[in-house]
Amino acid sequence: MFATTFSTLALAATLLSITTAAPTSTTPARPYKQIAEWSHPNFFDAFDLYDGPDPTLGFIDYVNLETAKTEQLMGWIAREVDNTTTAFVGADSTGIAPSGRSSVRLTSKQEFKVGALAVIDLLHMPVGSGPAGAGLWPAIWFLSPEATWPYGDEIDIVEYVNPTTGGDGTHNAMTLHTGPGCVVENSGLGELAFDDCSYTDSGNTGNIGCGVTAPSNFSTSGIPFATAGPDFNAQGGGVYVAEWTAEGISIWLFNRHILPQDILDRAPTPQKWTQKPLAKFAGAGCDFTKSFLPMNLIINVDICGSWAGEVYPGGQGACNAFAAENPKAYQEAYFEFGGIMFYESS
């Protein structure tokens, strides 16, 4: 995908060079301490690569570390404009793939529990060319290994399907998946489709969960802002923040060039932020300390499968056939990260 090149990057250097907003609030602050930072040169050291069958039936072949490096499905991008080095992971775009296109699925070695907050500096999301965005299905999400899905839980921070290069903006979908007993309210900016996080559609054997779709007219600091897809990339990316507390789960998106000062100071204090989250799952109908077990962060680029393939024109078969025969459609099918930081409530 890219020739790998190297220079130095600390996420702090990326963020500290950015203009800051000055939010104020009288709400008591929840103190956080930093527990992890993943950026160049140690970004990939934080993950294991999953190379088993795709649980969501995508037309991809998740590869091991050696293959991912050899096929340049992960590596570094040297950004001369700001003298930083970013990490990328994505799908193969080089050849015909009759049995599935090679791709990468990273799973963090570290687990996270209630009281965690993640700051994700994201510069580029996967997009495709051709019909329905080439059937792409990218995601950044949490999953628990401690129980059979969905009873362990899942938190989708970034997820969308069929993003077309140069097309209209695709909107992020943020979803919780649990077993029975977690019913939520949403006071974020997006629209909640179902309040039962164990919801299963009558025509689908899987858990659809409780999902919030980001608004199409979202703005940050008064500036119109895309939450996913090609428009997200055109604006230079954004910073997603996910917070998991005993009271609920919230997801924000900030302009990379206008961040709250406390994020730049490595002391995030969400209670002081004046910008509302895209999604704020809360309410007495869910115990967020019991319905959600310790989780790992996962980053993957899927193609077709049980969501993207089902909504692709012509269905799963047509999606698979296009993915096999059109490698150039996936030249932009990669995530690019400035870095990821994790904090823990003290």
N, C-alpha and C positions, 0 to 999 in steps of 0.2 A: 504493500500500500504506500508506504513512505520509505525513503532511505533514512536510516537512523542517524541522527546527529546529536551532539552533546554540548551543553554549556551549563551554567549554574542557575538554579532557581530555588528560592525559598518562597513559600506561599505568602509569607509576611511581606516580602519585597514586592510581590505582585499587588497585594492589597494595600500596602502602606503608601503606594504611589498614586492612590485613587482619591478623588474628591470625596468629602464626607458630608453626610447629612447630620443634623443636630436635633434628634428627637428628644422630647421631654415628656415626663409622666410622673405622677405622684404615686403610682402603684409600687408596692414593696418589691424589691428586686430579688430574684433567685440567683444566688452566686454559683458560677460555674468555674471549674478548673480544667485546663487542657490535659488530655490524656493520650492524644495521638496526633501526629501530623504526617501525612503521606504526600510527598511531592518529589521532584527530582533531587537527588538521584535514587531515592529509596521507595518511590511510589509502588513499584511492582513487588517489592519485598513484602508488602503487607498482605498479599493475596496468594491463594492457591488457584490453579486452573482446573475447572471441572471439564472432564473429557468423556462423560458418559452420554447415553441417549438423552435427547431433549425431552423433558417431561411434558412440554406443551406441544409436541408433535410437529415442530418446525422443520423446514427443509434445509437443515444445516447439520454440519459435523463439528461439534465442539472439540477443539484440538488441545493437545498437551503443550507444556511450556516450550519444549524444543521445537515443535512444529510451528507454534505461533511466532517464535522468533525467526525461524527459517523462512516462513512465508510472509514475514513482515506484517503480521496482524496485530502486533503491539510493539511499542517502542517510543522514541522521543522525537519531538519536533522542535527545532531551534528557531525561535522567533526573533529575528534580527531587529524588528521594530522596537522592542523593549528589552532586548538582551536577556530573554528568559527561555527556559526549556520546559515544554509541557509533555504530558503523557497521552498517548492515543491507544485505543483498542477498537477493533472493528472486524468487518467481514471481508472475505476474499473478493477481489475484483479483477482477477487475472486470467481465468480460464473457464472452459466449459465444465460443469459440475453435475453429471447425470444422477449422482446419488446424494446430492446435498452440498451446499456451499460451505466451505470452512469458515468458522467464526470462533469468537472467544467469549468465555463466561468466567469472570473472576469472582471468587468468593473470599471475603476477608478472613484472615486467620484469627483475628480478634473478634470476640463476641461483645455485644452491647446490651444493656438492660435499662429498665425504667430509670429516668434521670439523665439519659443521654441526649446530646445535641450535636448534630452534624452540620458543618459548613462546607458546601461543595462548590468550588470555583470551576465552572463549566463553560468552556469557550465554544464548543461545537457539538451538536447532536447529529446522529445518523439521519441522512436523507437519501432517497433514491430517485432515479429517473425512469421514465416509462410508466406503464399503467399502474395507477394506485400506489405510487411511490415504491414500486418494485416489491410490494408485500413486506416491507420492513416492519419490525416490531422491537424497538429498543426499550430498555428499562434500566433504572437504577432503583434498587429496592432492598428491603430487609426481609429475611426469612429465618425462622427458627428451625434448628436441626433436632430439637428436643421432643418433637411429637409429629405424627403423620399430618401432612397438610390437609385441611387448613387449621387443624386444632392447635398447632404450635403458634401460628399467626403469620401474617405477611403485611408489610407496609410498603406500598408503592409510592415512591417519591416522584419519579419521572417515568411516565409510560405513555406511549401513543403508537398508533399504527398508520402505515401507508403515507409517510411524509414525502411529498414530491419535490424534487429539486426545482427551485424557481417558482413553485406553486404558492397557493394561499397559505397563510399561517396555520399550522396544526396546533391544537390546544392540548396542553398537558392534562392527563387524568391521574388523580391521586386516590388510591383505593386502600381500604383495610379488608383483609380476609381473616375470618376467625371461625371457630365452631359456634354452636348456638349459645346465646346468652350475652351478646354484645350488640346493643342497639344505641345508635349515636344521634346527636344533633350536630349541625354545622353552622357556625357563626362566621365562617370565612367568606371570602368574596365569590367563590365558585358556587356551582349548583349541585346539591346532593341528590343523587338519583334514587338510592335506596338507603333506608336508615338501619336495616338489619345487616350486620357484617357477615352473617352466614347465609345471606340470600342466595338462592339457586333458581335460575330461570327454568320454567317448565320444559323448555326446549333444549336445555343444556345440562349435562350431567355434572358440570363443575361448579365450584363456588364462585359467584360473581361478586359477592361482597358489597360493601357500602362505598360508593365512589363519588368523588367530587370532580366535576369538569371545570377547568379554569375558565374564567370569563373571556369572551372574545375582545372585550374593550378594556382589558386590564392596563393600568398605567402605574408607574412608580415615580415618585417625585414629580408628578405632573406630566411625565413623558410616556406616550403610548409604548407598550412593551409586550413582545411576543413571549409566550411561555414554552414553546417547543417548535420543532420543525425548521424550515428554511429561514423564516423571518427571525427566529431566535439566533441563528448563525449570522445573519446579515447585520444584526445589531451588536455583534461582538460577544455574544453569550450573556451569562448572568450568574448570580450566586444564589443557589438554593440552600435554604436552612430548614432542617427537620428537627423538631423537638418532641421528645416523648417523656411525659410526666405522669404522675398518678392521676392528674385531672384530665388528661387528654393528649392528643397527638396533633401537632400543628405544622404546616408547611408554608414557608415564605419564599418569595423570589425577589431579589434585589438587582438593580442595575449595577454592573461591576464598577461603574465609574462614580456611583453615588451610594456609599455604604454607611450604615450607622457607625459612629466612631468606636463604639464598644466592640464591634467585630474587628476593626482594624487594630484595636488595643488587645486583642485576644482575651477579651472579657465580656462575651456576649450576654446581654441582659434583655431578653425579649419583652419583659414587662414594660420597658421604657420605649419600645419602638412604636411610633405613631402609624406606621404602615400596617394595615391589616394582613393577616395571612391569606393565601389562596384557599387553604382548607384548614378548618379548626374542628377536628372531631372531638366531641366532649359529651357530657350529659350523664345523668345518674343511671342510665340504662346499660352502662358498660363499666366493668372494673378493669381499668387499664393496667393494673398491676398483676392481674390474674389471667385475663384473656390473652395477654401478650407475654410470651416467654423470651428469654435471652435470644438475641438474633445476630446473624452475620449480614454484612452488607454485600450485595451482589450487583455486578455490572455486566450486562450482556447485550449482544446484538443478535436478535432472532430474525428469521425470515419465514413468512407464511405461518403455518401453525394454527392452533385452535382459536385464535382471535383474528390475526391479520389474514390468514388464509380463508376464513369463513366469510369475511366481508370483501375479499378481492373479487373483481369482476370475473365471473365464471367459476368461482369457488376455489377450493384447495388444489384441485388438479391443475387448473389454469395457472395458479400462483406458482406451484412447483415447476411447471414447464417453463415459465418465463425466467424464474430464478436460475434454472439449470443452464439456459442457453444465452443469457445476457449478462456477462460479467461486468461490462462497462457501466451498467445501471447502478453498480454498488461502489463507484469510486468515491462517493461522499458518505459512505456508510460507516462512520466511525464517531466515537466519543473522543473529545479532547479535554483534558483536565489540567488546570493550573495547580490544583492540589485539593486535598480533603483534610479537614481538621475535625477532631472529635473532642467534645467536652463532657464533663460529668458534673451533675449537681452535687455540691458539697453539703 
